[in-house]
Amino acid sequence: MSSHQSVTILLVEDDAGHARLIEKNLRRAGVANEIIHLDNGQKAIDFLFNEGEFTGHENRVPFLILLDLNMPVLDGYQVLSRIKANERTRNIPVVMLTTTENPREISRCYSLGCNIYVTKPVDYDSFSQAIRNLGLFLSIVKVPDDL
């Protein structure tokens, strides 16, 4: 993302190893944006809507969300549905990052409003390269200032 645009990336990923690998490879691709990592869907909802442990917390916006599908407490579908159903958050770009390649799952995510669906390869080198490619893509993405 261009340096003049201060977009915070919200990474919602329950696997700590995947989260480290994602952040490391985004950095390798030149993404310098702040990355906030949350490890389950409920924390993401609480963070975005200033609920639970984040009550009274003031969020910086705009955001771009990297969202895993299979997580504890609330899964990616539930988080995506809540984000897209709310007038204040519906325009936040959401990139689904998951190992699921099932066409029905992909269709479901797009019908719920995800902007991009990226499959995380199982192989370490392929996974690293996919995230670096995502980082290069994110470096040119523009998001609305009013998020």
C-alpha positions as a printed Julia matrix, in Angstrom:
147×3 Matrix{Float64}:
   0.0     0.0    0.0
   1.36    3.36  -0.85
   3.15    5.11   1.97
   0.79    8.09   1.87
  -2.19    5.9    2.71
  -2.18    4.77   6.35
  -4.26    1.63   6.09
  -4.11   -0.72   9.05
  -4.17   -4.41   8.15
  -6.22   -6.54  10.49
  -4.97  -10.13  10.31
  -7.47  -12.58  11.79
  -5.71  -15.95  11.93
  -5.84  -18.56  14.69
  -2.64  -20.4   13.65
   0.27  -18.45  15.19
   2.73  -20.0   12.73
   0.63  -18.96   9.74
   0.24  -15.47  11.2
   4.03  -15.07  11.59
   4.62  -16.37   8.08
   1.97  -14.05   6.62
   3.4   -10.99   8.33
   7.0   -11.92   7.46
   6.19  -12.37   3.78
   4.06   -9.24   3.58
   7.06   -7.35   4.98
   9.34   -9.03   2.42
   6.98   -7.79  -0.28
   7.42   -4.24   1.0
   4.18   -3.84   2.95
   5.06   -1.44   5.79
   1.53   -0.88   7.08
   0.64   -1.57  10.69
  -0.55   -5.17  11.07
  -2.79   -6.06  14.0
  -3.07   -9.8   14.62
  -6.11  -11.3   16.34
  -6.4   -15.05  16.86
 -10.14  -15.68  16.65
 -13.27  -14.33  15.03
 -14.86  -13.04  18.23
 -11.82  -10.87  18.95
 -12.08   -9.46  15.42
 -15.74   -8.55  15.93
 -15.0    -7.07  19.36
 -12.12   -5.05  17.9
 -14.08   -3.72  14.92
 -17.19   -2.87  16.93
 -15.49   -1.73  20.17
 -17.07   -4.54  22.16
 -15.82   -7.03  24.76
 -12.2    -6.43  25.72
 -12.05   -3.57  23.19
 -14.93   -1.57  24.7
 -13.91    2.07  24.71
 -10.97    1.34  22.39
 -10.64    3.85  19.57
  -9.81    2.19  16.24
  -7.76    3.78  13.54
  -9.33    3.45  10.15
  -9.34    2.62   7.3
  -8.72   -1.1    7.53
  -8.07   -3.94   5.21
  -8.89   -7.34   6.7
  -7.07  -10.61   6.03
  -9.5   -13.22   7.37
  -9.04  -16.94   7.91
 -12.13  -19.12   7.46
 -11.66  -21.9    9.99
 -11.22  -20.36  13.44
 -12.47  -20.95  16.97
 -15.3   -19.04  18.66
 -16.6   -17.32  15.48
 -15.51  -18.6   12.08
 -14.62  -16.47   9.06
 -18.15  -16.74   7.62
 -19.67  -15.29  10.78
 -17.11  -12.49  10.94
 -17.54  -11.67   7.25
 -21.34  -11.64   7.58
 -21.21   -9.25  10.53
 -18.74   -6.92   8.8
 -20.75   -6.74   5.58
 -24.11   -6.36   7.38
 -23.03   -3.22   9.21
 -23.24    0.15   7.46
 -20.04    1.41   9.14
 -17.91   -1.61   8.18
 -19.46   -3.01   4.99
 -17.01   -1.25   2.67
 -13.9    -2.54   4.43
 -12.06   -4.75   1.94
 -11.89   -8.35   3.16
  -9.39  -10.86   1.79
 -10.19  -14.44   2.74
  -7.03  -16.46   3.42
  -7.75  -20.15   3.82
  -6.65  -23.65   2.9
 -10.19  -24.46   1.71
 -10.46  -24.89  -2.07
 -14.03  -26.15  -2.12
 -15.95  -24.23  -4.85
 -19.05  -24.04  -2.61
 -17.0   -22.42   0.16
 -15.49  -19.94  -2.3
 -18.95  -19.05  -3.66
 -20.31  -18.66  -0.16
 -17.54  -16.19   0.76
 -18.16  -14.1   -2.34
 -21.91  -14.13  -1.77
 -21.31  -12.9    1.79
 -19.26  -10.01   0.4
 -15.59  -10.94   0.47
 -13.49   -8.96  -1.98
 -10.75  -11.51  -2.67
 -10.41  -15.22  -1.9
  -6.85  -16.55  -1.62
  -6.03  -20.19  -0.97
  -3.11  -20.78   1.38
  -0.94  -23.52  -0.15
   0.04  -26.31   2.24
   3.68  -26.34   1.07
   5.87  -23.83   3.01
   7.63  -22.33  -0.03
   4.41  -22.04  -2.02
   2.65  -20.49   0.98
   5.47  -17.95   1.4
   5.39  -17.05  -2.29
   1.6   -16.71  -2.31
   1.74  -14.26   0.6
   4.55  -12.26  -1.03
   2.41  -12.06  -4.18
  -0.52  -10.91  -2.03
   1.78   -8.27  -0.52
   2.69   -7.01  -3.98
  -1.0    -6.83  -4.82
  -1.78   -5.0   -1.58
   0.91   -2.45  -2.37
  -1.26   -1.12  -5.22
  -4.69   -1.44  -3.6
  -6.53    1.76  -2.76
  -9.26    1.83  -0.14
 -11.82    4.6    0.43
 -10.78    7.24   2.95
 -14.16    7.11   4.65
 -13.93    3.6    6.08
